Amino acid sequence: MSNVSTPLISVVIPTFNRADIILKTLSSVLNQTYRNIEVFVVDDASTDNTAEVMATVDDPRVHFIPLPNNTGGTRPRNEGIERSSGELIALLDSDDEWLPNKLERQYHFLQSQQGSARVCMTAKINKRPEGEHVRRNKPWAGYSSIMEYLLLGNDFQTSTLLLDAGIAKAAGFDPQLRKHQDWDFALRLEEHDAQFFYFDEPLTIYDDSDSVARISSDGKREKSLIWLENIKTRVPGYIYYGFYAKIIADSYLLSSNKAKGIAIYLQLLFSGKIKLSHFVVMMNERVRKLSAIMFKKIAPGR
């Protein structure tokens, strides 16, 4: 694709100790059919040989930004967004990849939408040890907010995003959060009057290999509670308690204490803190997720 009359897209890749795979991720960006890009690989003070690996990259579009001190993953995305000069910004985690036409297809879709604070999500391909499968969202229309959209089984994964630079810079990521940065970014975008769009094409390969570990440990549950406290006054009660069930109850459902997870769901339902319609959708999603996990555990060779 010629870069004549096409705007510059800034790509931000945060990384930490991914020297073994960063070139694979970066190659999926540099091989895009959309050529008018600049790329910021922002290293959160890696202790491996990431800097040496990045020194082998000979492409003027690539800028390697090593941070002097580790921030626990809270600074790199903001650093790249702040340095960007493109009209649009795309985000990509350093363990994910894009299909070659990701930016071109998504750019053309976004250009058909009106506005200057546009945020475009896409479907994605989840990569797990047992194989790959396409993860699609529901259509955006009909939801009251981006948080209700996410609460009811849809994804907001930053590696799929393409958004107007102005709204990305206005919202930014919370530099204090250690967990749920993606969801919090969605809320921050909404608070800055973003317009959300969903493009139903799987254009990103998302590394979902440790999906259970990301949810079920006690330490991660504590970090989730910090985020929930942060959003308590920023969203309606039914959404807050819905996320409480989705995050905290799920962490028990995916552990040895499944009874506690079920009890949390039922308590929130019968106390009227979550809507019955939401409860039904969430239970269907939990059954789907748990079934996939059980299949993974009993599959031959696993």
Secondary structure, 3 states (H helix, E strand, C coil): CCCCCCCCEEEEEEECCCCCCHHHHHHHHHCCCCCCEEEEEEECCCCCCHHHHHCCCCCCCEEEEECCCCCCCCCHHHHHHHHCCCCEEEECCCCCEECCCHHHHHHHHHHCCCCCCEEEEEEEEEEECCEEEEECCCCCCCCCCHHHHHHCCCCCCHHHCEEEHHHHHHHCCCCCCCCCHHHHHHHHHHHCCCEEEEEEEEEEEEECCCCCHHHHCHHHHHHHHHHHHHHCCCCCHHHHHHHHHHHHHHHHHCCCCHHHHHHHHHHHHHCCCCCHHHHHHHHHHHHHHHHHHHHHHHCCCC
